[in-house]
Structure formats: C-alpha cells, structure tokens
C-alpha cells in the first residue's frame, strides 16, 4: 500500500467529498463544525459508511462551495469509480 500523508484522504468508495475538502485545505474538524455535525460523522461520510440527509448534504455543498447536485453525485453508487 502506498504511503499517505496525513492530509491525504484515504481511498474511499466516495472520494469526491474528501478530495474536495483536502483541496480547499479544510480539516474534517472544520467541516464538521461548519456543518454542525460530528467529526466522526464526516469520517463515516468520507469512508462511504453513511449517506447524508438532504439537510446535511446542503450544508456540505455550502461548506465545500459546490452544488447540491455535486454532493448527490458523490454519494450515488452509479457514479463511483472502481
């Protein structure tokens, strides 16, 4: 397995959110605070364990400066890359 920097998102079935967050220089803790969710919840979203509610997806879209459609695509199984 290749070495990862602490700022690199771990390989994920839903990489878009983590990649966008890291590209903006936002930590999981900062994203969680902005979206009023726990750091653990952010971790589970990025790991593909959870799918956000529309309310949380909207907060994520705003925090990461992307459209709600983009967030929806991140969590749609048909758009995942293998």
mmCIF file of the N, C-alpha and C atoms, coordinates in Angstrom:
data_MODEL
# 
_entry.id   MODEL 
# 
loop_
_atom_site.group_PDB 
_atom_site.id 
_atom_site.type_symbol 
_atom_site.label_atom_id 
_atom_site.label_alt_id 
_atom_site.label_comp_id 
_atom_site.label_asym_id 
_atom_site.label_entity_id 
_atom_site.label_seq_id 
_atom_site.pdbx_PDB_ins_code 
_atom_site.Cartn_x 
_atom_site.Cartn_y 
_atom_site.Cartn_z 
_atom_site.occupancy 
_atom_site.B_iso_or_equiv 
_atom_site.pdbx_formal_charge 
_atom_site.auth_seq_id 
_atom_site.auth_comp_id 
_atom_site.auth_asym_id 
_atom_site.auth_atom_id 
_atom_site.pdbx_PDB_model_num 
ATOM 1   N N  . UNK A 1 1  ? 0.848   -1.178 0.000   1.00 0.00 ? 1  UNK A N  1 
ATOM 2   C CA . UNK A 1 1  ? 0.000   0.000  0.000   1.00 0.00 ? 1  UNK A CA 1 
ATOM 3   C C  . UNK A 1 1  ? 0.894   1.242  0.000   1.00 0.00 ? 1  UNK A C  1 
ATOM 4   N N  . UNK A 1 2  ? 0.579   2.235  -0.829  1.00 0.00 ? 2  UNK A N  1 
ATOM 5   C CA . UNK A 1 2  ? 1.434   3.422  -0.888  1.00 0.00 ? 2  UNK A CA 1 
ATOM 6   C C  . UNK A 1 2  ? 1.317   4.248  0.386   1.00 0.00 ? 2  UNK A C  1 
ATOM 7   N N  . UNK A 1 3  ? 2.376   4.967  0.727   1.00 0.00 ? 3  UNK A N  1 
ATOM 8   C CA . UNK A 1 3  ? 2.301   5.814  1.921   1.00 0.00 ? 3  UNK A CA 1 
ATOM 9   C C  . UNK A 1 3  ? 1.401   7.011  1.649   1.00 0.00 ? 3  UNK A C  1 
ATOM 10  N N  . UNK A 1 4  ? 0.655   7.427  2.661   1.00 0.00 ? 4  UNK A N  1 
ATOM 11  C CA . UNK A 1 4  ? -0.233  8.577  2.537   1.00 0.00 ? 4  UNK A CA 1 
ATOM 12  C C  . UNK A 1 4  ? 0.194   9.649  3.520   1.00 0.00 ? 4  UNK A C  1 
ATOM 13  N N  . UNK A 1 5  ? 0.082   10.885 3.105   1.00 0.00 ? 5  UNK A N  1 
ATOM 14  C CA . UNK A 1 5  ? 0.306   11.999 4.008   1.00 0.00 ? 5  UNK A CA 1 
ATOM 15  C C  . UNK A 1 5  ? -0.937  12.136 4.888   1.00 0.00 ? 5  UNK A C  1 
ATOM 16  N N  . UNK A 1 6  ? -0.779  12.757 6.037   1.00 0.00 ? 6  UNK A N  1 
ATOM 17  C CA . UNK A 1 6  ? -1.922  12.939 6.936   1.00 0.00 ? 6  UNK A CA 1 
ATOM 18  C C  . UNK A 1 6  ? -3.036  13.752 6.298   1.00 0.00 ? 6  UNK A C  1 
ATOM 19  N N  . UNK A 1 7  ? -2.715  14.601 5.336   1.00 0.00 ? 7  UNK A N  1 
ATOM 20  C CA . UNK A 1 7  ? -3.741  15.415 4.700   1.00 0.00 ? 7  UNK A CA 1 
ATOM 21  C C  . UNK A 1 7  ? -4.419  14.708 3.538   1.00 0.00 ? 7  UNK A C  1 
ATOM 22  N N  . UNK A 1 8  ? -3.899  13.556 3.111   1.00 0.00 ? 8  UNK A N  1 
ATOM 23  C CA . UNK A 1 8  ? -4.495  12.831 2.004   1.00 0.00 ? 8  UNK A CA 1 
ATOM 24  C C  . UNK A 1 8  ? -5.733  12.080 2.474   1.00 0.00 ? 8  UNK A C  1 
ATOM 25  N N  . UNK A 1 9  ? -6.818  12.149 1.687   1.00 0.00 ? 9  UNK A N  1 
ATOM 26  C CA . UNK A 1 9  ? -7.970  11.321 2.052   1.00 0.00 ? 9  UNK A CA 1 
ATOM 27  C C  . UNK A 1 9  ? -7.624  9.860  1.820   1.00 0.00 ? 9  UNK A C  1 
ATOM 28  N N  . UNK A 1 10 ? -8.089  8.982  2.687   1.00 0.00 ? 10 UNK A N  1 
ATOM 29  C CA . UNK A 1 10 ? -7.825  7.564  2.466   1.00 0.00 ? 10 UNK A CA 1 
ATOM 30  C C  . UNK A 1 10 ? -8.662  7.104  1.284   1.00 0.00 ? 10 UNK A C  1 
ATOM 31  N N  . UNK A 1 11 ? -8.248  6.048  0.617   1.00 0.00 ? 11 UNK A N  1 
ATOM 32  C CA . UNK A 1 11 ? -9.046  5.554  -0.502  1.00 0.00 ? 11 UNK A CA 1 
ATOM 33  C C  . UNK A 1 11 ? -10.480 5.311  -0.043  1.00 0.00 ? 11 UNK A C  1 
ATOM 34  N N  . UNK A 1 12 ? -11.417 5.772  -0.826  1.00 0.00 ? 12 UNK A N  1 
ATOM 35  C CA . UNK A 1 12 ? -12.817 5.753  -0.421  1.00 0.00 ? 12 UNK A CA 1 
ATOM 36  C C  . UNK A 1 12 ? -13.701 5.376  -1.585  1.00 0.00 ? 12 UNK A C  1 
ATOM 37  N N  . UNK A 1 13 ? -14.823 4.711  -1.304  1.00 0.00 ? 13 UNK A N  1 
ATOM 38  C CA . UNK A 1 13 ? -15.768 4.463  -2.383  1.00 0.00 ? 13 UNK A CA 1 
ATOM 39  C C  . UNK A 1 13 ? -16.451 5.760  -2.819  1.00 0.00 ? 13 UNK A C  1 
ATOM 40  N N  . UNK A 1 14 ? -16.357 6.807  -2.004  1.00 0.00 ? 14 UNK A N  1 
ATOM 41  C CA . UNK A 1 14 ? -16.932 8.115  -2.309  1.00 0.00 ? 14 UNK A CA 1 
ATOM 42  C C  . UNK A 1 14 ? -15.831 9.172  -2.191  1.00 0.00 ? 14 UNK A C  1 
ATOM 43  N N  . UNK A 1 15 ? -14.869 9.194  -3.119  1.00 0.00 ? 15 UNK A N  1 
ATOM 44  C CA . UNK A 1 15 ? -13.700 10.058 -2.941  1.00 0.00 ? 15 UNK A CA 1 
ATOM 45  C C  . UNK A 1 15 ? -13.946 11.545 -3.143  1.00 0.00 ? 15 UNK A C  1 
ATOM 46  N N  . UNK A 1 16 ? -15.011 11.935 -3.812  1.00 0.00 ? 16 UNK A N  1 
ATOM 47  C CA . UNK A 1 16 ? -15.201 13.332 -4.169  1.00 0.00 ? 16 UNK A CA 1 
ATOM 48  C C  . UNK A 1 16 ? -15.212 14.291 -3.002  1.00 0.00 ? 16 UNK A C  1 
ATOM 49  N N  . UNK A 1 17 ? -15.917 13.944 -1.951  1.00 0.00 ? 17 UNK A N  1 
ATOM 50  C CA . UNK A 1 17 ? -16.028 14.830 -0.797  1.00 0.00 ? 17 UNK A CA 1 
ATOM 51  C C  . UNK A 1 17 ? -14.679 15.032 -0.122  1.00 0.00 ? 17 UNK A C  1 
ATOM 52  N N  . UNK A 1 18 ? -13.971 13.959 0.136   1.00 0.00 ? 18 UNK A N  1 
ATOM 53  C CA . UNK A 1 18 ? -12.673 14.058 0.805   1.00 0.00 ? 18 UNK A CA 1 
ATOM 54  C C  . UNK A 1 18 ? -11.672 14.813 -0.057  1.00 0.00 ? 18 UNK A C  1 
ATOM 55  N N  . UNK A 1 19 ? -11.660 14.528 -1.341  1.00 0.00 ? 19 UNK A N  1 
ATOM 56  C CA . UNK A 1 19 ? -10.733 15.210 -2.238  1.00 0.00 ? 19 UNK A CA 1 
ATOM 57  C C  . UNK A 1 19 ? -11.013 16.701 -2.281  1.00 0.00 ? 19 UNK A C  1 
ATOM 58  N N  . UNK A 1 20 ? -12.275 17.072 -2.359  1.00 0.00 ? 20 UNK A N  1 
ATOM 59  C CA . UNK A 1 20 ? -12.634 18.484 -2.396  1.00 0.00 ? 20 UNK A CA 1 
ATOM 60  C C  . UNK A 1 20 ? -12.243 19.165 -1.088  1.00 0.00 ? 20 UNK A C  1 
ATOM 61  N N  . UNK A 1 21 ? -12.548 18.518 0.026   1.00 0.00 ? 21 UNK A N  1 
ATOM 62  C CA . UNK A 1 21 ? -12.222 19.084 1.339   1.00 0.00 ? 21 UNK A CA 1 
ATOM 63  C C  . UNK A 1 21 ? -10.723 19.331 1.456   1.00 0.00 ? 21 UNK A C  1 
ATOM 64  N N  . UNK A 1 22 ? -9.924  18.345 1.108   1.00 0.00 ? 22 UNK A N  1 
ATOM 65  C CA . UNK A 1 22 ? -8.469  18.460 1.204   1.00 0.00 ? 22 UNK A CA 1 
ATOM 66  C C  . UNK A 1 22 ? -7.954  19.535 0.243   1.00 0.00 ? 22 UNK A C  1 
ATOM 67  N N  . UNK A 1 23 ? -8.516  19.597 -0.956  1.00 0.00 ? 23 UNK A N  1 
ATOM 68  C CA . UNK A 1 23 ? -8.059  20.592 -1.935  1.00 0.00 ? 23 UNK A CA 1 
ATOM 69  C C  . UNK A 1 23 ? -8.310  22.019 -1.451  1.00 0.00 ? 23 UNK A C  1 
ATOM 70  N N  . UNK A 1 24 ? -9.318  22.197 -0.607  1.00 0.00 ? 24 UNK A N  1 
ATOM 71  C CA . UNK A 1 24 ? -9.614  23.514 -0.039  1.00 0.00 ? 24 UNK A CA 1 
ATOM 72  C C  . UNK A 1 24 ? -8.842  23.780 1.251   1.00 0.00 ? 24 UNK A C  1 
ATOM 73  N N  . UNK A 1 25 ? -8.099  22.783 1.719   1.00 0.00 ? 25 UNK A N  1 
ATOM 74  C CA . UNK A 1 25 ? -7.341  22.949 2.956   1.00 0.00 ? 25 UNK A CA 1 
ATOM 75  C C  . UNK A 1 25 ? -8.210  22.929 4.200   1.00 0.00 ? 25 UNK A C  1 
ATOM 76  N N  . UNK A 1 26 ? -9.337  22.241 4.117   1.00 0.00 ? 26 UNK A N  1 
ATOM 77  C CA . UNK A 1 26 ? -10.276 22.156 5.236   1.00 0.00 ? 26 UNK A CA 1 
ATOM 78  C C  . UNK A 1 26 ? -10.094 20.818 5.933   1.00 0.00 ? 26 UNK A C  1 
ATOM 79  N N  . UNK A 1 27 ? -10.003 20.838 7.254   1.00 0.00 ? 27 UNK A N  1 
ATOM 80  C CA . UNK A 1 27 ? -9.886  19.594 8.016   1.00 0.00 ? 27 UNK A CA 1 
ATOM 81  C C  . UNK A 1 27 ? -11.275 18.992 8.231   1.00 0.00 ? 27 UNK A C  1 
ATOM 82  N N  . UNK A 1 28 ? -11.285 17.726 8.609   1.00 0.00 ? 28 UNK A N  1 
ATOM 83  C CA . UNK A 1 28 ? -12.572 17.101 8.957   1.00 0.00 ? 28 UNK A CA 1 
ATOM 84  C C  . UNK A 1 28 ? -13.218 17.851 10.114  1.00 0.00 ? 28 UNK A C  1 
ATOM 85  N N  . UNK A 1 29 ? -12.413 18.278 11.073  1.00 0.00 ? 29 UNK A N  1 
ATOM 86  C CA . UNK A 1 29 ? -12.934 19.009 12.227  1.00 0.00 ? 29 UNK A CA 1 
ATOM 87  C C  . UNK A 1 29 ? -13.587 20.323 11.794  1.00 0.00 ? 29 UNK A C  1 
ATOM 88  N N  . UNK A 1 30 ? -12.946 21.042 10.879  1.00 0.00 ? 30 UNK A N  1 
ATOM 89  C CA . UNK A 1 30 ? -13.504 22.307 10.400  1.00 0.00 ? 30 UNK A CA 1 
ATOM 90  C C  . UNK A 1 30 ? -14.803 22.080 9.625   1.00 0.00 ? 30 UNK A C  1 
ATOM 91  N N  . UNK A 1 31 ? -14.814 21.069 8.781   1.00 0.00 ? 31 UNK A N  1 
ATOM 92  C CA . UNK A 1 31 ? -16.029 20.764 8.023   1.00 0.00 ? 31 UNK A CA 1 
ATOM 93  C C  . UNK A 1 31 ? -17.160 20.377 8.964   1.00 0.00 ? 31 UNK A C  1 
ATOM 94  N N  . UNK A 1 32 ? -16.841 19.572 9.958   1.00 0.00 ? 32 UNK A N  1 
ATOM 95  C CA . UNK A 1 32 ? -17.857 19.160 10.932  1.00 0.00 ? 32 UNK A CA 1 
ATOM 96  C C  . UNK A 1 32 ? -18.447 20.368 11.656  1.00 0.00 ? 32 UNK A C  1 
ATOM 97  N N  . UNK A 1 33 ? -17.584 21.273 12.083  1.00 0.00 ? 33 UNK A N  1 
ATOM 98  C CA . UNK A 1 33 ? -18.064 22.463 12.802  1.00 0.00 ? 33 UNK A CA 1 
ATOM 99  C C  . UNK A 1 33 ? -18.932 23.332 11.900  1.00 0.00 ? 33 UNK A C  1 
ATOM 100 N N  . UNK A 1 34 ? -18.519 23.508 10.667  1.00 0.00 ? 34 UNK A N  1 
ATOM 101 C CA . UNK A 1 34 ? -19.280 24.326 9.722   1.00 0.00 ? 34 UNK A CA 1 
ATOM 102 C C  . UNK A 1 34 ? -20.646 23.719 9.433   1.00 0.00 ? 34 UNK A C  1 
ATOM 103 N N  . UNK A 1 35 ? -20.707 22.404 9.353   1.00 0.00 ? 35 UNK A N  1 
ATOM 104 C CA . UNK A 1 35 ? -21.952 21.706 9.011   1.00 0.00 ? 35 UNK A CA 1 
ATOM 105 C C  . UNK A 1 35 ? -22.767 21.303 10.237  1.00 0.00 ? 35 UNK A C  1 
ATOM 106 N N  . UNK A 1 36 ? -22.234 21.606 11.425  1.00 0.00 ? 36 UNK A N  1 
ATOM 107 C CA . UNK A 1 36 ? -22.910 21.260 12.683  1.00 0.00 ? 36 UNK A CA 1 
ATOM 108 C C  . UNK A 1 36 ? -23.148 19.750 12.803  1.00 0.00 ? 36 UNK A C  1 
ATOM 109 N N  . UNK A 1 37 ? -22.105 18.982 12.467  1.00 0.00 ? 37 UNK A N  1 
ATOM 110 C CA . UNK A 1 37 ? -22.133 17.531 12.614  1.00 0.00 ? 37 UNK A CA 1 
ATOM 111 C C  . UNK A 1 37 ? -20.853 17.113 13.316  1.00 0.00 ? 37 UNK A C  1 
ATOM 112 N N  . UNK A 1 38 ? -20.776 15.865 13.739  1.00 0.00 ? 38 UNK A N  1 
ATOM 113 C CA . UNK A 1 38 ? -19.581 15.411 14.439  1.00 0.00 ? 38 UNK A CA 1 
ATOM 114 C C  . UNK A 1 38 ? -18.463 15.070 13.457  1.00 0.00 ? 38 UNK A C  1 
ATOM 115 N N  . UNK A 1 39 ? -17.242 15.104 13.966  1.00 0.00 ? 39 UNK A N  1 
ATOM 116 C CA . UNK A 1 39 ? -16.087 14.703 13.161  1.00 0.00 ? 39 UNK A CA 1 
ATOM 117 C C  . UNK A 1 39 ? -16.246 13.241 12.739  1.00 0.00 ? 39 UNK A C  1 
ATOM 118 N N  . UNK A 1 40 ? -16.749 12.431 13.641  1.00 0.00 ? 40 UNK A N  1 
ATOM 119 C CA . UNK A 1 40 ? -16.977 11.022 13.327  1.00 0.00 ? 40 UNK A CA 1 
ATOM 120 C C  . UNK A 1 40 ? -17.938 10.839 12.165  1.00 0.00 ? 40 UNK A C  1 
ATOM 121 N N  . UNK A 1 41 ? -18.958 11.693 12.112  1.00 0.00 ? 41 UNK A N  1 
ATOM 122 C CA . UNK A 1 41 ? -19.927 11.611 11.018  1.00 0.00 ? 41 UNK A CA 1 
ATOM 123 C C  . UNK A 1 41 ? -19.260 11.965 9.690   1.00 0.00 ? 41 UNK A C  1 
ATOM 124 N N  . UNK A 1 42 ? -18.412 12.996 9.695   1.00 0.00 ? 42 UNK A N  1 
ATOM 125 C CA . UNK A 1 42 ? -17.660 13.367 8.493   1.00 0.00 ? 42 UNK A CA 1 
ATOM 126 C C  . UNK A 1 42 ? -16.804 12.178 8.060   1.00 0.00 ? 42 UNK A C  1 
ATOM 127 N N  . UNK A 1 43 ? -16.109 11.581 9.004   1.00 0.00 ? 43 UNK A N  1 
ATOM 128 C CA . UNK A 1 43 ? -15.273 10.411 8.704   1.00 0.00 ? 43 UNK A CA 1 
ATOM 129 C C  . UNK A 1 43 ? -16.102 9.311  8.045   1.00 0.00 ? 43 UNK A C  1 
ATOM 130 N N  . UNK A 1 44 ? -17.267 9.011  8.612   1.00 0.00 ? 44 UNK A N  1 
ATOM 131 C CA . UNK A 1 44 ? -18.114 7.947  8.063   1.00 0.00 ? 44 UNK A CA 1 
ATOM 132 C C  . UNK A 1 44 ? -18.657 8.305  6.682   1.00 0.00 ? 44 UNK A C  1 
ATOM 133 N N  . UNK A 1 45 ? -18.962 9.577  6.463   1.00 0.00 ? 45 UNK A N  1 
ATOM 134 C CA . UNK A 1 45 ? -19.395 10.004 5.125   1.00 0.00 ? 45 UNK A CA 1 
ATOM 135 C C  . UNK A 1 45 ? -18.279 9.768  4.116   1.00 0.00 ? 45 UNK A C  1 
ATOM 136 N N  . UNK A 1 46 ? -17.072 10.207 4.453   1.00 0.00 ? 46 UNK A N  1 
ATOM 137 C CA . UNK A 1 46 ? -15.940 10.060 3.535   1.00 0.00 ? 46 UNK A CA 1 
ATOM 138 C C  . UNK A 1 46 ? -15.549 8.604  3.327   1.00 0.00 ? 46 UNK A C  1 
ATOM 139 N N  . UNK A 1 47 ? -15.804 7.769  4.307   1.00 0.00 ? 47 UNK A N  1 
ATOM 140 C CA . UNK A 1 47 ? -15.487 6.341  4.191   1.00 0.00 ? 47 UNK A CA 1 
ATOM 141 C C  . UNK A 1 47 ? -16.559 5.573  3.423   1.00 0.00 ? 47 UNK A C  1 
ATOM 142 N N  . UNK A 1 48 ? -17.681 6.244  3.136   1.00 0.00 ? 48 UNK A N  1 
ATOM 143 C CA . UNK A 1 48 ? -18.762 5.572  2.428   1.00 0.00 ? 48 UNK A CA 1 
ATOM 144 C C  . UNK A 1 48 ? -19.675 4.769  3.318   1.00 0.00 ? 48 UNK A C  1 
ATOM 145 N N  . UNK A 1 49 ? -19.558 4.962  4.634   1.00 0.00 ? 49 UNK A N  1 
ATOM 146 C CA . UNK A 1 49 ? -20.398 4.227  5.575   1.00 0.00 ? 49 UNK A CA 1 
ATOM 147 C C  . UNK A 1 49 ? -21.796 4.818  5.674   1.00 0.00 ? 49 UNK A C  1 
ATOM 148 N N  . UNK A 1 50 ? -21.915 6.135  5.485   1.00 0.00 ? 50 UNK A N  1 
ATOM 149 C CA . UNK A 1 50 ? -23.188 6.837  5.619   1.00 0.00 ? 50 UNK A CA 1 
ATOM 150 C C  . UNK A 1 50 ? -23.485 7.623  4.358   1.00 0.00 ? 50 UNK A C  1 
ATOM 151 N N  . UNK A 1 51 ? -24.760 7.904  4.141   1.00 0.00 ? 51 UNK A N  1 
ATOM 152 C CA . UNK A 1 51 ? -25.215 8.821  3.103   1.00 0.00 ? 51 UNK A CA 1 
ATOM 153 C C  . UNK A 1 51 ? -25.873 9.984  3.835   1.00 0.00 ? 51 UNK A C  1 
ATOM 154 N N  . UNK A 1 52 ? -25.521 11.222 3.480   1.00 0.00 ? 52 UNK A N  1 
ATOM 155 C CA . UNK A 1 52 ? -26.072 12.354 4.226   1.00 0.00 ? 52 UNK A CA 1 
ATOM 156 C C  . UNK A 1 52 ? -27.543 12.599 3.931   1.00 0.00 ? 52 UNK A C  1 
ATOM 157 N N  . UNK A 1 53 ? -28.233 13.171 4.909   1.00 0.00 ? 53 UNK A N  1 
ATOM 158 C CA . UNK A 1 53 ? -29.597 13.646 4.682   1.00 0.00 ? 53 UNK A CA 1 
ATOM 159 C C  . UNK A 1 53 ? -29.519 14.861 3.763   1.00 0.00 ? 53 UNK A C  1 
ATOM 160 N N  . UNK A 1 54 ? -30.637 15.290 3.231   1.00 0.00 ? 54 UNK A N  1 
ATOM 161 C CA . UNK A 1 54 ? -30.650 16.452 2.345   1.00 0.00 ? 54 UNK A CA 1 
ATOM 162 C C  . UNK A 1 54 ? -30.179 17.696 3.093   1.00 0.00 ? 54 UNK A C  1 
ATOM 163 N N  . UNK A 1 55 ? -30.518 17.812 4.361   1.00 0.00 ? 55 UNK A N  1 
ATOM 164 C CA . UNK A 1 55 ? -30.099 18.961 5.161   1.00 0.00 ? 55 UNK A CA 1 
ATOM 165 C C  . UNK A 1 55 ? -28.573 18.990 5.309   1.00 0.00 ? 55 UNK A C  1 
ATOM 166 N N  . UNK A 1 56 ? -27.987 17.852 5.634   1.00 0.00 ? 56 UNK A N  1 
ATOM 167 C CA . UNK A 1 56 ? -26.536 17.775 5.793   1.00 0.00 ? 56 UNK A CA 1 
ATOM 168 C C  . UNK A 1 56 ? -25.846 17.913 4.439   1.00 0.00 ? 56 UNK A C  1 
ATOM 169 N N  . UNK A 1 57 ? -26.405 17.308 3.403   1.00 0.00 ? 57 UNK A N  1 
ATOM 170 C CA . UNK A 1 57 ? -25.819 17.440 2.066   1.00 0.00 ? 57 UNK A CA 1 
ATOM 171 C C  . UNK A 1 57 ? -25.790 18.903 1.632   1.00 0.00 ? 57 UNK A C  1 
ATOM 172 N N  . UNK A 1 58 ? -26.833 19.633 1.959   1.00 0.00 ? 58 UNK A N  1 
ATOM 173 C CA . UNK A 1 58 ? -26.887 21.054 1.632   1.00 0.00 ? 58 UNK A CA 1 
ATOM 174 C C  . UNK A 1 58 ? -25.807 21.836 2.383   1.00 0.00 ? 58 UNK A C  1 
ATOM 175 N N  . UNK A 1 59 ? -25.602 21.501 3.648   1.00 0.00 ? 59 UNK A N  1 
ATOM 176 C CA . UNK A 1 59 ? -24.559 22.158 4.444   1.00 0.00 ? 59 UNK A CA 1 
ATOM 177 C C  . UNK A 1 59 ? -23.171 21.834 3.893   1.00 0.00 ? 59 UNK A C  1 
ATOM 178 N N  . UNK A 1 60 ? -22.975 20.593 3.485   1.00 0.00 ? 60 UNK A N  1 
ATOM 179 C CA . UNK A 1 60 ? -21.687 20.182 2.896   1.00 0.00 ? 60 UNK A CA 1 
ATOM 180 C C  . UNK A 1 60 ? -21.447 20.932 1.592   1.00 0.00 ? 60 UNK A C  1 
ATOM 181 N N  . UNK A 1 61 ? -22.480 21.027 0.759   1.00 0.00 ? 61 UNK A N  1 
ATOM 182 C CA . UNK A 1 61 ? -22.355 21.742 -0.514  1.00 0.00 ? 61 UNK A CA 1 
ATOM 183 C C  . UNK A 1 61 ? -21.935 23.186 -0.275  1.00 0.00 ? 61 UNK A C  1 
ATOM 184 N N  . UNK A 1 62 ? -22.558 23.816 0.687   1.00 0.00 ? 62 UNK A N  1 
ATOM 185 C CA . UNK A 1 62 ? -22.229 25.203 1.002   1.00 0.00 ? 62 UNK A CA 1 
ATOM 186 C C  . UNK A 1 62 ? -20.797 25.317 1.537   1.00 0.00 ? 62 UNK A C  1 
ATOM 187 N N  . UNK A 1 63 ? -20.426 24.438 2.450   1.00 0.00 ? 63 UNK A N  1 
ATOM 188 C CA . UNK A 1 63 ? -19.095 24.490 3.063   1.00 0.00 ? 63 UNK A CA 1 
ATOM 189 C C  . UNK A 1 63 ? -17.982 24.224 2.064   1.00 0.00 ? 63 UNK A C  1 
ATOM 190 N N  . UNK A 1 64 ? -18.245 23.348 1.088   1.00 0.00 ? 64 UNK A N  1 
ATOM 191 C CA . UNK A 1 64 ? -17.224 22.981 0.116   1.00 0.00 ? 64 UNK A CA 1 
ATOM 192 C C  . UNK A 1 64 ? -17.380 23.737 -1.205  1.00 0.00 ? 64 UNK A C  1 
ATOM 193 N N  . UNK A 1 65 ? -18.319 24.681 -1.236  1.00 0.00 ? 65 UNK A N  1 
ATOM 194 C CA . UNK A 1 65 ? -18.538 25.543 -2.403  1.00 0.00 ? 65 UNK A CA 1 
ATOM 195 C C  . UNK A 1 65 ? -18.765 24.742 -3.675  1.00 0.00 ? 65 UNK A C  1 
ATOM 196 N N  . UNK A 1 66 ? -19.693 23.794 -3.582  1.00 0.00 ? 66 UNK A N  1 
ATOM 197 C CA . UNK A 1 66 ? -20.113 23.004 -4.740  1.00 0.00 ? 66 UNK A CA 1 
ATOM 198 C C  . UNK A 1 66 ? -21.632 22.978 -4.757  1.00 0.00 ? 66 UNK A C  1 
ATOM 199 N N  . UNK A 1 67 ? -22.204 22.512 -5.845  1.00 0.00 ? 67 UNK A N  1 
ATOM 200 C CA . UNK A 1 67 ? -23.660 22.432 -5.933  1.00 0.00 ? 67 UNK A CA 1 
ATOM 201 C C  . UNK A 1 67 ? -24.179 21.222 -5.149  1.00 0.00 ? 67 UNK A C  1 
ATOM 202 N N  . UNK A 1 68 ? -25.443 21.277 -4.807  1.00 0.00 ? 68 UNK A N  1 
ATOM 203 C CA . UNK A 1 68 ? -26.082 20.139 -4.147  1.00 0.00 ? 68 UNK A CA 1 
ATOM 204 C C  . UNK A 1 68 ? -26.065 18.926 -5.078  1.00 0.00 ? 68 UNK A C  1 
ATOM 205 N N  . UNK A 1 69 ? -26.185 19.163 -6.381  1.00 0.00 ? 69 UNK A N  1 
ATOM 206 C CA . UNK A 1 69 ? -26.101 18.065 -7.351  1.00 0.00 ? 69 UNK A CA 1 
ATOM 207 C C  . UNK A 1 69 ? -24.747 17.367 -7.280  1.00 0.00 ? 69 UNK A C  1 
ATOM 208 N N  . UNK A 1 70 ? -23.682 18.139 -7.108  1.00 0.00 ? 70 UNK A N  1 
ATOM 209 C CA . UNK A 1 70 ? -22.344 17.551 -6.993  1.00 0.00 ? 70 UNK A CA 1 
ATOM 210 C C  . UNK A 1 70 ? -22.258 16.652 -5.774  1.00 0.00 ? 70 UNK A C  1 
ATOM 211 N N  . UNK A 1 71 ? -22.765 17.130 -4.641  1.00 0.00 ? 71 UNK A N  1 
ATOM 212 C CA . UNK A 1 71 ? -22.765 16.314 -3.422  1.00 0.00 ? 71 UNK A CA 1 
ATOM 213 C C  . UNK A 1 71 ? -23.577 15.043 -3.651  1.00 0.00 ? 71 UNK A C  1 
ATOM 214 N N  . UNK A 1 72 ? -24.719 15.167 -4.294  1.00 0.00 ? 72 UNK A N  1 
ATOM 215 C CA . UNK A 1 72 ? -25.549 13.985 -4.570  1.00 0.00 ? 72 UNK A CA 1 
ATOM 216 C C  . UNK A 1 72 ? -24.788 12.985 -5.433  1.00 0.00 ? 72 UNK A C  1 
ATOM 217 N N  . UNK A 1 73 ? -24.034 13.489 -6.409  1.00 0.00 ? 73 UNK A N  1 
ATOM 218 C CA . UNK A 1 73 ? -23.253 12.587 -7.266  1.00 0.00 ? 73 UNK A CA 1 
ATOM 219 C C  . UNK A 1 73 ? -22.178 11.859 -6.474  1.00 0.00 ? 73 UNK A C  1 
ATOM 220 N N  . UNK A 1 74 ? -21.590 12.532 -5.489  1.00 0.00 ? 74 UNK A N  1 
ATOM 221 C CA . UNK A 1 74 ? -20.571 11.885 -4.668  1.00 0.00 ? 74 UNK A CA 1 
ATOM 222 C C  . UNK A 1 74 ? -21.113 10.658 -3.954  1.00 0.00 ? 74 UNK A C  1 
ATOM 223 N N  . UNK A 1 75 ? -22.401 10.672 -3.624  1.00 0.00 ? 75 UNK A N  1 
ATOM 224 C CA . UNK A 1 75 ? -22.991 9.602  -2.824  1.00 0.00 ? 75 UNK A CA 1 
ATOM 225 C C  . UNK A 1 75 ? -23.944 8.709  -3.615  1.00 0.00 ? 75 UNK A C  1 
ATOM 226 N N  . UNK A 1 76 ? -23.858 8.783  -4.934  1.00 0.00 ? 76 UNK A N  1 
ATOM 227 C CA . UNK A 1 76 ? -24.666 7.923  -5.788  1.00 0.00 ? 76 UNK A CA 1 
ATOM 228 C C  . UNK A 1 76 ? -23.786 6.794  -6.271  1.00 0.00 ? 76 UNK A C  1 
ATOM 229 N N  . UNK A 1 77 ? -24.170 5.575  -5.971  1.00 0.00 ? 77 UNK A N  1 
ATOM 230 C CA . UNK A 1 77 ? -23.353 4.413  -6.294  1.00 0.00 ? 77 UNK A CA 1 
ATOM 231 C C  . UNK A 1 77 ? -23.028 4.312  -7.782  1.00 0.00 ? 77 UNK A C  1 
ATOM 232 N N  . UNK A 1 78 ? -23.916 4.746  -8.651  1.00 0.00 ? 78 UNK A N  1 
ATOM 233 C CA . UNK A 1 78 ? -23.687 4.648  -10.083 1.00 0.00 ? 78 UNK A CA 1 
ATOM 234 C C  . UNK A 1 78 ? -22.529 5.509  -10.541 1.00 0.00 ? 78 UNK A C  1 
ATOM 235 N N  . UNK A 1 79 ? -22.160 6.550  -9.768  1.00 0.00 ? 79 UNK A N  1 
ATOM 236 C CA . UNK A 1 79 ? -21.080 7.443  -10.196 1.00 0.00 ? 79 UNK A CA 1 
ATOM 237 C C  . UNK A 1 79 ? -19.753 7.086  -9.553  1.00 0.00 ? 79 UNK A C  1 
ATOM 238 N N  . UNK A 1 80 ? -19.707 6.044  -8.753  1.00 0.00 ? 80 UNK A N  1 
ATOM 239 C CA . UNK A 1 80 ? -18.465 5.627  -8.112  1.00 0.00 ? 80 UNK A CA 1 
ATOM 240 C C  . UNK A 1 80 ? -17.490 5.106  -9.150  1.00 0.00 ? 80 UNK A C  1 
ATOM 241 N N  . UNK A 1 81 ? -16.214 5.329  -8.871  1.00 0.00 ? 81 UNK A N  1 
ATOM 242 C CA . UNK A 1 81 ? -15.181 4.729  -9.712  1.00 0.00 ? 81 UNK A CA 1 
ATOM 243 C C  . UNK A 1 81 ? -14.631 3.514  -8.994  1.00 0.00 ? 81 UNK A C  1 
ATOM 244 N N  . UNK A 1 82 ? -14.304 2.502  -9.746  1.00 0.00 ? 82 UNK A N  1 
ATOM 245 C CA . UNK A 1 82 ? -13.786 1.278  -9.123  1.00 0.00 ? 82 UNK A CA 1 
ATOM 246 C C  . UNK A 1 82 ? -12.309 1.340  -8.910  1.00 0.00 ? 82 UNK A C  1 
# 
